[in-house]
Amino acid sequence: MRMIIAIDGPAASGKGTLAKRIAAHMSFHVLDTGLLYRAVARDIERSGFRLNDRWAALAAARALDPVTLDDPHLRGVPAGDKASVIAKIAEVRAALLKYQREFARRPPGAVLDGRDIGTVVCPHADIKIYITATPEERARRRHLEHQARGEPATYDNLLADIRARDARDSGRDIAPLSAATDAVIIDTTNLDADAVFAAVMTIVRA
């Protein structure tokens, strides 16, 4: 039996950490779909083109090598902001859709996290979870992450970035950020990682 678990949510909501933990616990494959868009943005810039160049973006998406998704340069706020720009391009989303759906079909199961997994990529997923938290709490968490890595960042700047990212992701015409109508919504504002994991595993076992 193959299972697909879709986890969606805004930036810094904790969905990536949750997806990896569930996949490890269940021996499933895991894909952070946001990395695909970050990698496309990286490859566009390395080719000397602008991020809003639709044809360069499409070429980069079609030529994307999944092996490069472990590139450490794909992490961090700047890469995320660039991915948000790329994600608005319909041709790029279409080019990456096939890979995501093929990944989801890998046995014995897969966990995919992103912003349109339950609504577009895997609308027939066995389990759909939407993870959210207030912008203030997400900024606080991200600020702690930056401090732990010794990276300069202010809470106010991170909060502004998160709000701007939410607006871009929710307001785009193609596959906007939203919870699937049949998704279980979990607000993690006042929950730690263990509590969220326990709540989701209860759903999975049921």
C-alpha positions as a Markdown table, in Angstrom:
| # | Residue | x | y | z |
|---|---|---|---|---|
| 1 | Met | 0.0 | 0.0 | 0.0 |
| 2 | Arg | 1.3 | 3.4 | -1.0 |
| 3 | Met | 0.5 | 6.6 | 1.0 |
| 4 | Ile | 0.8 | 10.2 | 0.0 |
| 5 | Ile | 0.9 | 12.8 | 2.8 |
| 6 | Ala | 0.6 | 16.5 | 1.7 |
| 7 | Ile | 1.7 | 19.2 | 4.0 |
| 8 | Asp | 1.1 | 22.8 | 3.1 |
| 9 | Gly | 1.6 | 26.1 | 4.9 |
| 10 | Pro | 3.2 | 29.5 | 4.8 |
| 11 | Ala | 6.9 | 30.3 | 5.2 |
| 12 | Ala | 8.5 | 29.4 | 8.5 |
| 13 | Ser | 5.4 | 27.6 | 9.8 |
| 14 | Gly | 7.4 | 24.5 | 10.6 |
| 15 | Lys | 6.1 | 22.3 | 7.8 |
| 16 | Gly | 9.5 | 21.3 | 6.4 |
| 17 | Thr | 10.7 | 20.0 | 9.8 |
| 18 | Leu | 7.5 | 18.2 | 10.3 |
| 19 | Ala | 7.6 | 16.6 | 6.9 |
| 20 | Lys | 11.1 | 15.3 | 7.4 |
| 21 | Arg | 10.2 | 13.9 | 10.9 |
| 22 | Ile | 7.1 | 12.1 | 9.6 |
| 23 | Ala | 9.0 | 10.6 | 6.6 |
| 24 | Ala | 11.8 | 9.4 | 8.9 |
| 25 | His | 9.4 | 7.8 | 11.3 |
| 26 | Met | 7.5 | 6.0 | 8.6 |
| 27 | Ser | 10.5 | 5.3 | 6.3 |
| 28 | Phe | 8.8 | 7.3 | 3.5 |
| 29 | His | 10.5 | 9.5 | 0.9 |
| 30 | Val | 10.3 | 13.3 | 1.5 |
| 31 | Leu | 10.4 | 16.3 | -0.8 |
| 32 | Asp | 10.6 | 19.9 | 0.1 |
| 33 | Thr | 9.0 | 21.2 | -3.1 |
| 34 | Gly | 10.1 | 24.8 | -2.3 |
| 35 | Leu | 13.6 | 23.7 | -3.1 |
| 36 | Leu | 12.7 | 23.1 | -6.7 |
| 37 | Tyr | 11.8 | 26.7 | -7.2 |
| 38 | Arg | 14.8 | 27.9 | -5.2 |
| 39 | Ala | 17.0 | 25.7 | -7.5 |
| 40 | Val | 15.4 | 27.1 | -10.6 |
| 41 | Ala | 16.1 | 30.6 | -9.4 |
| 42 | Arg | 19.7 | 29.7 | -8.7 |
| 43 | Asp | 20.2 | 28.2 | -12.1 |
| 44 | Ile | 18.6 | 31.2 | -13.9 |
| 45 | Glu | 21.0 | 33.6 | -12.2 |
| 46 | Arg | 24.0 | 31.4 | -12.8 |
| 47 | Ser | 23.1 | 31.5 | -16.5 |
| 48 | Gly | 23.1 | 35.3 | -16.4 |
| 49 | Phe | 19.4 | 35.9 | -16.9 |
| 50 | Arg | 16.9 | 37.8 | -14.8 |
| 51 | Leu | 14.4 | 36.0 | -12.6 |
| 52 | Asn | 11.4 | 37.4 | -14.4 |
| 53 | Asp | 12.7 | 36.1 | -17.8 |
| 54 | Arg | 9.9 | 33.6 | -18.5 |
| 55 | Trp | 11.8 | 31.6 | -21.2 |
| 56 | Ala | 15.0 | 31.4 | -19.1 |
| 57 | Ala | 13.0 | 30.3 | -16.2 |
| 58 | Leu | 11.2 | 27.6 | -18.2 |
| 59 | Ala | 14.5 | 26.3 | -19.6 |
| 60 | Ala | 16.0 | 26.1 | -16.1 |
| 61 | Ala | 13.0 | 24.3 | -14.8 |
| 62 | Arg | 13.1 | 21.7 | -17.6 |
| 63 | Ala | 16.8 | 21.2 | -17.1 |
| 64 | Leu | 16.7 | 21.0 | -13.3 |
| 65 | Asp | 18.8 | 18.2 | -11.8 |
| 66 | Pro | 17.2 | 17.0 | -8.6 |
| 67 | Val | 20.6 | 15.9 | -7.4 |
| 68 | Thr | 21.5 | 19.6 | -6.8 |
| 69 | Leu | 18.6 | 20.1 | -4.3 |
| 70 | Asp | 21.0 | 19.6 | -1.4 |
| 71 | Asp | 22.9 | 22.7 | -2.3 |
| 72 | Pro | 23.3 | 24.7 | 0.9 |
| 73 | His | 22.9 | 28.0 | -1.1 |
| 74 | Leu | 19.2 | 27.1 | -1.5 |
| 75 | Arg | 18.6 | 27.7 | 2.2 |
| 76 | Gly | 17.9 | 31.1 | 3.8 |
| 77 | Val | 15.6 | 34.0 | 3.2 |
| 78 | Pro | 17.2 | 35.4 | 0.0 |
| 79 | Ala | 16.7 | 32.1 | -1.8 |
| 80 | Gly | 13.2 | 31.9 | -0.5 |
| 81 | Asp | 12.3 | 35.3 | -1.8 |
| 82 | Lys | 13.7 | 34.5 | -5.2 |
| 83 | Ala | 11.7 | 31.3 | -5.3 |
| 84 | Ser | 8.6 | 33.3 | -4.5 |
| 85 | Val | 9.2 | 35.3 | -7.7 |
| 86 | Ile | 9.8 | 32.1 | -9.8 |
| 87 | Ala | 6.7 | 30.4 | -8.4 |
| 88 | Lys | 4.4 | 33.0 | -10.1 |
| 89 | Ile | 5.5 | 31.8 | -13.5 |
| 90 | Ala | 2.9 | 29.3 | -14.8 |
| 91 | Glu | 5.2 | 27.6 | -17.3 |
| 92 | Val | 7.7 | 26.9 | -14.5 |
| 93 | Arg | 5.0 | 25.4 | -12.2 |
| 94 | Ala | 3.8 | 23.2 | -15.1 |
| 95 | Ala | 7.3 | 22.0 | -15.8 |
| 96 | Leu | 7.9 | 21.0 | -12.2 |
| 97 | Leu | 4.5 | 19.4 | -11.7 |
| 98 | Lys | 5.4 | 16.1 | -13.4 |
| 99 | Tyr | 8.5 | 15.5 | -11.2 |
| 100 | Gln | 6.5 | 16.3 | -8.0 |
| 101 | Arg | 3.7 | 13.9 | -8.9 |
| 102 | Glu | 6.2 | 11.1 | -9.9 |
| 103 | Phe | 8.0 | 11.6 | -6.6 |
| 104 | Ala | 4.7 | 11.3 | -4.7 |
| 105 | Arg | 4.1 | 7.9 | -6.3 |
| 106 | Arg | 7.2 | 6.3 | -4.9 |
| 107 | Pro | 6.6 | 3.3 | -2.7 |
| 108 | Pro | 6.0 | 2.7 | 0.1 |
| 109 | Gly | 5.0 | 6.4 | 0.5 |
| 110 | Ala | 6.0 | 10.0 | 0.3 |
| 111 | Val | 5.6 | 13.2 | 2.3 |
| 112 | Leu | 5.6 | 16.4 | 0.2 |
| 113 | Asp | 5.6 | 19.9 | 1.7 |
| 114 | Gly | 4.9 | 23.1 | 0.0 |
| 115 | Arg | 2.1 | 25.6 | -0.7 |
| 116 | Asp | -0.1 | 23.8 | -3.2 |
| 117 | Ile | 0.5 | 20.1 | -2.5 |
| 118 | Gly | -3.0 | 19.3 | -1.3 |
| 119 | Thr | -4.7 | 21.6 | -3.8 |
| 120 | Val | -2.8 | 21.1 | -7.0 |
| 121 | Val | 0.2 | 18.7 | -6.9 |
| 122 | Cys | -1.6 | 15.9 | -5.0 |
| 123 | Pro | -5.3 | 16.7 | -4.8 |
| 124 | His | -6.0 | 13.0 | -4.1 |
| 125 | Ala | -3.4 | 12.7 | -1.3 |
| 126 | Asp | -4.4 | 10.2 | 1.4 |
| 127 | Ile | -3.7 | 12.8 | 4.1 |
| 128 | Lys | -3.7 | 16.6 | 3.8 |
| 129 | Ile | -2.3 | 18.8 | 6.6 |
| 130 | Tyr | -2.2 | 22.6 | 6.6 |
| 131 | Ile | 0.4 | 24.0 | 9.1 |
| 132 | Thr | 0.1 | 27.6 | 10.1 |
| 133 | Ala | 1.1 | 30.1 | 12.8 |
| 134 | Thr | 0.9 | 33.9 | 13.3 |
| 135 | Pro | 3.4 | 36.0 | 11.3 |
| 136 | Glu | 4.8 | 37.2 | 14.6 |
| 137 | Glu | 5.5 | 33.7 | 15.9 |
| 138 | Arg | 7.0 | 32.6 | 12.5 |
| 139 | Ala | 9.3 | 35.7 | 12.6 |
| 140 | Arg | 10.3 | 34.8 | 16.1 |
| 141 | Arg | 11.2 | 31.3 | 15.2 |
| 142 | Arg | 13.2 | 32.4 | 12.1 |
| 143 | His | 15.0 | 35.0 | 14.2 |
| 144 | Leu | 16.1 | 32.3 | 16.6 |
| 145 | Glu | 17.4 | 30.2 | 13.7 |
| 146 | His | 19.4 | 33.1 | 12.4 |
| 147 | Gln | 20.9 | 33.7 | 15.9 |
| 148 | Ala | 21.8 | 30.0 | 16.2 |
| 149 | Arg | 23.7 | 30.2 | 13.0 |
| 150 | Gly | 25.4 | 33.5 | 13.9 |
| 151 | Glu | 23.7 | 35.3 | 11.0 |
| 152 | Pro | 22.8 | 39.0 | 11.3 |
| 153 | Ala | 19.0 | 39.5 | 11.1 |
| 154 | Thr | 16.5 | 41.6 | 13.0 |
| 155 | Tyr | 13.1 | 40.5 | 14.1 |
| 156 | Asp | 11.4 | 43.5 | 12.4 |
| 157 | Asn | 13.0 | 42.8 | 9.1 |
| 158 | Leu | 12.1 | 39.1 | 9.3 |
| 159 | Leu | 8.5 | 39.9 | 10.2 |
| 160 | Ala | 8.3 | 42.3 | 7.2 |
| 161 | Asp | 9.8 | 39.6 | 4.9 |
| 162 | Ile | 7.3 | 37.0 | 6.1 |
| 163 | Arg | 4.3 | 39.3 | 5.6 |
| 164 | Ala | 5.6 | 40.2 | 2.1 |
| 165 | Arg | 6.1 | 36.5 | 1.3 |
| 166 | Asp | 2.7 | 35.6 | 2.5 |
| 167 | Ala | 1.1 | 38.3 | 0.3 |
| 168 | Arg | 3.0 | 37.0 | -2.8 |
| 169 | Asp | 2.3 | 33.4 | -2.2 |
| 170 | Ser | -1.4 | 33.9 | -1.4 |
| 171 | Gly | -2.0 | 36.5 | -4.1 |
| 172 | Arg | -0.5 | 34.9 | -7.1 |
| 173 | Asp | -2.9 | 33.8 | -9.9 |
| 174 | Ile | -1.4 | 30.3 | -10.3 |
| 175 | Ala | -1.7 | 27.8 | -7.5 |
| 176 | Pro | -1.9 | 30.3 | -4.6 |
| 177 | Leu | -1.1 | 29.3 | -1.1 |
| 178 | Ser | -4.3 | 28.0 | 0.5 |
| 179 | Ala | -5.6 | 25.1 | 2.5 |
| 180 | Ala | -7.3 | 22.3 | 0.7 |
| 181 | Thr | -11.0 | 22.0 | 1.6 |
| 182 | Asp | -10.4 | 18.6 | 3.1 |
| 183 | Ala | -7.1 | 19.4 | 4.9 |
| 184 | Val | -6.7 | 19.3 | 8.6 |
| 185 | Ile | -5.6 | 22.7 | 9.7 |
| 186 | Ile | -3.1 | 22.9 | 12.6 |
| 187 | Asp | -2.2 | 26.2 | 14.2 |
| 188 | Thr | 1.3 | 25.8 | 15.7 |
| 189 | Thr | 1.5 | 29.2 | 17.3 |
| 190 | Asn | 1.3 | 27.8 | 20.8 |
| 191 | Leu | 2.6 | 24.3 | 20.0 |
| 192 | Asp | 6.1 | 22.9 | 20.1 |
| 193 | Ala | 7.5 | 20.5 | 17.4 |
| 194 | Asp | 6.7 | 17.4 | 19.5 |
| 195 | Ala | 3.1 | 18.4 | 20.0 |
| 196 | Val | 2.6 | 19.0 | 16.3 |
| 197 | Phe | 4.2 | 15.7 | 15.4 |
| 198 | Ala | 2.1 | 13.8 | 17.8 |
| 199 | Ala | -1.1 | 15.5 | 16.5 |
| 200 | Val | -0.2 | 14.6 | 12.9 |
| 201 | Met | 0.7 | 11.0 | 13.7 |
| 202 | Thr | -2.6 | 10.6 | 15.4 |
| 203 | Ile | -4.2 | 11.6 | 12.1 |
| 204 | Val | -2.0 | 9.3 | 10.1 |
| 205 | Arg | -2.7 | 6.3 | 12.3 |
| 206 | Ala | -6.4 | 6.9 | 12.1 |
